[in-house]
Amino acid sequence: MKLVVGLSLLLSRVLVNAVANCPSYTEYSSTPHEPYSTGRYRIPSMRPPPECRTFNTPTIEQAISDVNSLIGDPDWRQLFSNVFPNTLDTTVAWHNSNSSEPYTFLVTGDITAQWIRDSTNQMLPYIPYISSDDDLAKLVLGLVNMQAEELLGYPYGNAFQPPPRSGLTPAENGIAVDLSVDPPFDNRTVFEAKFELDSFASFFQISTAYWRATGDYQFMYSKSWSNAMATVLTTIRRLQEPTYNSKHQLNRHLVQYTRLTDSPTETQFGNGIGNPVRYTGMAKTLFRPSDDATIFPFLVPANAYLSVELSNLSYMLTSIGVYSEQADFAKKLAAEIRQGVLQHGTTIHPKYGRVFAYETDGYGSTLVMDDANGPALLSLPYLGFVSTSDSTYQNTRRMILSPDDNPWYFTGMYIHGIGSPHTGFLKVWPMAVAMRGLTSTNKTEVMECLDQLKATTSGLGLMHESVNVNKPAEYTRSWFAWCNSLVSQLVFDALNRFPGII
């Protein structure tokens, strides 16, 4: 046993040692590199040299070549070549390729921590290839195992530190100060303890996506995964509880987060437990996928996402014939949450009719807006909760894509789309532009989204977190792997639905 452990540790450190002498990609991504594309925007080549890439596979190199053969626009050929492999090229901070139980730690980009949500979304574009690439399949399975370990250790964390056995140094979270968090967390293993409901859905999504693509279900028998799955299900049930019991006394809170700060998005109402809610069937959350605090604890798109992934989890467990009790429980939770969204997560808008609210509380209060970060209202068909033709979704879509009716929709000289309180006014998130394209059935609209994305990389050939609508050189984050992966999904989708579109 000691020999096996020693070998696996050696293998896991090969990657770290291989890239030790390479430049920081945070710095590398902030400067354009030759060769440039021959199109109007002269998109630079932003892939690190092969010896500095954190994961190499000929499968993805062939996929890049295959897709580029379908793209006529030289700018998009270069841009796709940059964004599609970006997660593999730059974010695999640690990978233990032990064949029996691999582990993978993905950083989100220029922040050296692994977000549950981000890491799942970073991997999604590679899922179609893992059935024919064992090494890539192990990488994804390693992420499944890593997320299970993280959530089992602290289910209320949204971002985690590398495990001690990786040999990587934990990152310092400069804003995780002056906190009061219950249950308490260990900053040596948890990078950030903002509870975000979509973390649970993301864990289930990557687990079921891996199973569907490979047919491999052995990971379900590991104690780490099975215990994490059961812990998450039990936690969701508790999160459905109202603030007050039948005697109008406070129910015992499950999670609490306060911070001494002058930014209201960095702490929570109600001494950290959130504003009061009545029972709706939905589950509460303290923070949004933007890492900003919720105003009303029932975040509708996060609940919609969770409902879908609970159904997928139940289907997987039932298909394999394991954990029948948990399969039934997940199915029941999925139905309750879905009903809660449909019954309590919509409202009548004076202009658009029935629309999905962004947040609600079960008392009748609703927040009408959308945020760029997924899960968002714009992404409901992408998540699988409704079809693009659903009338309530179409009403909602028209509302949230209007600068007059969504307070976080911005328009300017270079880009228009949904932003976020996380980055402030007049800044559009490219991921929202990509999601608009992914959920549109109109070729002209999809083309417009592709054009905006191509035009707003600030000459760096990668997707940013946010871009100023009038000054694209003003952006946040030069290296944001989740958005790079999402934009690559848009390219695949657009070429599939509208051949020759780029």
N, C-alpha and C positions, 0 to 999 in steps of 0.2 A: 504493500500500500504506500509506503513512504517513497518507493521508487516512482510510482505512478504520479503521486502528488508532485514530486520534484520535477518530473518530466513536464507535467502540465504547466507548472510555474515557469519553467524554462521556455516553453513554447509561447506562453502568454507575454513574455518579455521580449521576444524577438522583434515584435512590432515597435515597441518603445525604443529599443536600442537602434533599430533601423532608421528611425526618423530623428534621432537625438541631435544629429548634426545638420538638420534641415532648418531653414528659416521658419519663424513663427508664421502660421497662415494668417493670423490677425494682421501682421505687417504685410505679408505677401498679397493679401486680398485688397489692400488699400492702395496698391500701385498697379497700373496696367502693364501687361507683359506682351511681348511679341510672340507669334505673328498676329497681326490684326486681320479682321475680316475685310473683304473688299467692298462691302456695302456702304451705305450712307453713314452708318453709325460707327464704323471701324471698331467693332467689338474686339477687345483684346482676348488673348488666350490665358485663362486664369487657372488652368489645372497645374498643380505642382509637378515637378519632374517625377517620372515613374518611381524612382528610388525614394522619393519623399512622400509618396501616397500611403495612406494608412491601411488600405486594403486594395489588392489588385486581383482582377479576374478577367480572363479573356472573354467570358460570356458578355459582360457589360461593354467591353471594347467593341465586340461585334455588334451589339445592339446599337451603340452610338453610330457605327458605320451604316447599319441598315436604315436607321431612321433618317440620318443625314442624306441618304440617297433619295429620300422622298421629299426633301426640303429644297426648294429652289432659291430661297432668299439666303445669301451668304451670311448676313448678320445673324439670322436665326440658326443657321448651321453651327456657327461659332458659339452662340449663346446656349443652344441646347447641349453642345459638347462640354460647356462649363457647368451648367446647373444639374444635369441629370446624374453625373457621377460624383457630385460634390460631397455627399455624405460619405461615400466610400473613400474618396480621395483624401478627406480632411478630418473626419470626426470620429473615426474608430480609435478612441484613446487607448482601449485595452480589449483584447480578444483572446480568451483562453479557448483554444480549439479542441480541447479534450472531447473525443468522439462520444463519450457516454453522457457528458453533461457540460456542454460548452457555455461560456458566459461572454457577453459583449457589453461594453460600456461606451455609449455614444455621447459625445458632448454636443451641445446644441449649436455650436459655432464659436463665436468669440467669447462666450461665457463657459468656463470650464466646469460644467455640471451636466447631469443627465436629467432632463425633464421627461416624465412618463409620456405625456402627450406628444411633445416634440419628437422624441425618439421613435415612437410608433409611426408618426407621419413621415419622418425622414426615411424610413425603410419601405414604405408602401410601394414606391415605384419599382422596387426590385422583386416584389412577390411573384410576378408572373414568370420570373426566371429561375426560381429556386428549385423547381422540380427537376431541372436538368443540370444543376450546378451544386454539387454536394458542399463545396466550401462556402458558397453563398448561403445555402440552406443552414449550415452550422452557424453562420453569422447571425441570421435572423433568430434561430432557435436560442442562441446565446442571449439575445435581447429579451426573449420571452422569459428565460430563466432569471436574468438579471432583474427585470421588473418584478417578478414574483418575489424574489429575495428582498427587494427594496420595500415593497408594499407590506410584506409580512413583518418586516422589522419596524416600520412606522407608516401605517396606512393613510395618515393625514398629510404626508409630504407631497409636494408637487415636483421637487427637484432634489437630486441626490448626489452625494459625493462618490468618488470611485471607491470600491471596496478595498480595505487594507491589503488584501493579498495581491492586489494589482501592482503594488509598488509605486503607484502614483501618489503625488502629494495632494491632499485635500485643498480645495480652493477656499479662499476667504470671501465670504459674502459681506461686502461692506455696508449693505443696508439692513442686514439682519441683526440690528442692535436695538437696545431699549425695548425688548420684546417681553411679553407675557403670554406664553403659549401653554395650553393644556389639552391633551397630555404633553408633557415636556419632551423635547427631542435633543438628540446628540448631534452637534454641528460637525462632528468628525465623520458622520455617516449621512446626515441629512443636510443638504445645501440650503433648502428653503422649506418652511413649514406652513405655507399657505394652502389650506385645503381647497382643492379644485375637483369637483365631481367628475369632470371629464377624464381625470387620471384613471378612474376605475374603468370607464368605457374603453379607453385606449389600451389598457392591459388586456381586456377581453378581446378587443379587435385584433391585436397582433397575434394573440394566441390562436384564435379561430382562423385568421388568414393563413398562418403558417400551416395549420392542420389541413385546411381545404387545398392548399397548393401542393402539399407533399404526401398527404395521407398518413403522416407520422403522428402517432398519439402517445408515444412512450413518455413524453414529458409530463403528461397528466398524472402519471403514477408517482412522480417525485413528491416528497413531503412538502417541499417548499411551494411548488405550484398548487397542489391540492389544498394546502392550508391557507395560502394567500387567497385563492378563489373563494373558499368558505368564509374567510374573514371579511372579504369585501362584500359578499352577499349579506352577511349579518349586519355589517355597518350600514349598508343601504337601507335595510329595514329600520334601523334606528333613526336614520336621517329622514324618514318619512313622518316621524312623530311631530305633533304640533308643539308649539312653545309652551302651552298651558295644558294641564290635565283636566279631567272632568270636574274637579273641585276648584278649578281656576287657580291652581298653584303651578309654579314653574316646574316643568319636567327637568330632570337632570340633563344638563347639556352634554353632548358627545365630544365636541371640539370647541376650543375657544382661542381667539387670536386678537391681541391688542398690541399696538406699538405706539410709543411716544414719538409723534411726528407732526409736521405741519401740512402733510399731504393726506387728504381724506381717503384717497384710494389705497393707502397703505395700512389702514387699520379697520376695525369693524365696529358696527353699532352695538348697542346693548351690552356694553362691557365685554365685547369680543364674541358674543354668541350670535350676533346678527339681529335684524329686526324681527318682530314676532310674526309667526305664521300659523294658519289653521291647517288642518289635515286636508290634503288634496289628492294624495296618492303619489305626488312628486317627492323628490328627495332634495333636501337643502344643501346649499354650498356657501362657503364664506367668500370664495374668490372666483373670478371669471378666468377664462383661458388667457386673458391678457395679463394675469397676475394682479389685476385691480380688484378691490373689494366690491362685492355685490351691494346693491341698495335694497332690493327685495330678494330673500334667499332662494326662491324657486327660479333658477336660471333656466328658462324654457328650452333653448337649444341644447344645453348640456343634458337635460332630462330626456329630450327627444333622442339624442345620441345614445344615452345609456339604455333607453328602452330597446333600441335596435340591437345593441350589442349584447344585452341580456338575452334577447331572443336567439341570437346567433350562438351564444354560449349554451343555452338549453338544447338547441338543435345538435350541437357538436357532442355534448355529453350523452344525449339520447341516442345518437347515431352510433356511438362507440359502445354504448351500453354500460357506462360507468357513472357512479355518483348520482343515482336516480333521484335521491332526495334533493340534492342541490339542483339538478336539472329541472325538477318540478318547481322548486322555489324560485329559480331564475325566471322561469316562464310566467309564474304568478306575478313577480315583481315587474316584469316587462309590461304585462297587461295593465297593472295598476298605474304604473307611471305613464303609459301611453294614454290611458283614459284621463289621467290627471292633466296632461298637456292639452288634450282636446277639449276638456270641460272647463278647466280653469286657466289655461295658458293662452286663451284668445280673448279679444275684445272687439267692440264695434268702433271703428274709426269713422269720424264724420265725413271723410272724403273717400275712403277706400272700402268701407264696409268691414266685414269680419277679417281681422288680421291676427297673426301670432304676436303676442307681446314678447318683449325680450326678458323681462323679469316680472314676477308677481308674488303675492303673499297669501292668497287664499281668502283674504278679507275683501277683495275687490279692487285693491290697488294694483296698478300695472305701470310698467316703464316701457314706453314706446320709442324704440331706437334699434339700431344694430351696431355691433362692434366688428372690426375687421377680423379679429382672431376667431378661428374655428375651435369648437363648434359655434356657428352663428346662425341666425335666422336665414341668411342667404344660402347657407350650405345644407338646408334640410333635405333636398332631394339627393345631394351628394352623399349625405349620411345614410340615406335609405329610409327616412321617416315618412316622406310623402313623395308623390310623383311631381315632376315639373309642371304638370297640367292641373294640379290640385288648386281649386279656386281660392282657398284661403292663402295658400302659398303665393299664388299669382298676385293677389291683393297686397300681401306683405312685401313681395318683391318690388312692386311699383312704389310702395311707400318708402322702403329703405334705400332705394336707388334714386330718391329725389332729394336734392339739396334743400328743398323747401320743407320737407316733412321728416327727414332723418337728421337730427341735430349733429350727427357725426359723419355726415356725407359732405365732402368738400370738392370744389371744382376750381380749376385754375387754367393757366396757359398750357401746361404740359401734361397734366394728368387729372383725372377726376375719379372719385370712388370713395369708399368707406374708410374712415380712420378710426381712432380710438382715443379715449381719455388718457390712455397710457403714454401717448406721445404728444398730446395736445392738439391745438387747433391748426387747420390748414395743412395737415400732413396725411396723405393717403398711404395705406399699406398695400404694396403690390400683391400680397396674398389675397386681398379682397378683390382686386382686379382679376386675378387668376380664377378665383371662385366664381365671379360673375360669368366668366367665359365657360367654366365647367358646368354651370347650371343653366346656360342659355341654349335655346333651340334655334336661335337666329344666327345665320352665318355672318351677317354684317356685324352684329354685336360681338361675336367671338373674334372676328378680325380686328375690331376696334380695341378689344382687350389685349390681343397679341401685339398690336402696334404700340400701345401705351407702355407695355412691359419692356419692349425692345428699346423704346426711346428714353427710358428713365433709369438706366443703370449707372448714371453719372460717369460714364466712360470706363467703368470697372468690370463690366461683363458679368455681373452677378446680381442677384436680387437683394434688395435692402429690406430692413424692417419697415421703414416709412420714408416717404419722399415729400418734400415741400412742393405743393401744387404749382407754384410759380418759380421756384428755384431748385431744380432737380439736383443741383450740386450740394444742397443741404439735405442730408439724409441721416438716418440712424442705422448703425450696424452695417458694416461692409460685408460681413460673413454671417449669414442667417440661413442655416442649412434647411430648416423646415420649408421656408419659402422657395428655395431652390428646387426641392423635391416636388412641391405642389405645382410649380410652373412647368416642370418636366411632365407631370401628369396631364396638364392642359395641352401640351404639345402632342402627346400620344392621342389624347381624346379628340383634339381638333383634326388631326390627320386622319383619324379613323372615321369621323363623321363627315368631314369635308375635305376629301383628298385634294391636294394641290393648293390648300388655303394659304400656305406660306412657302 
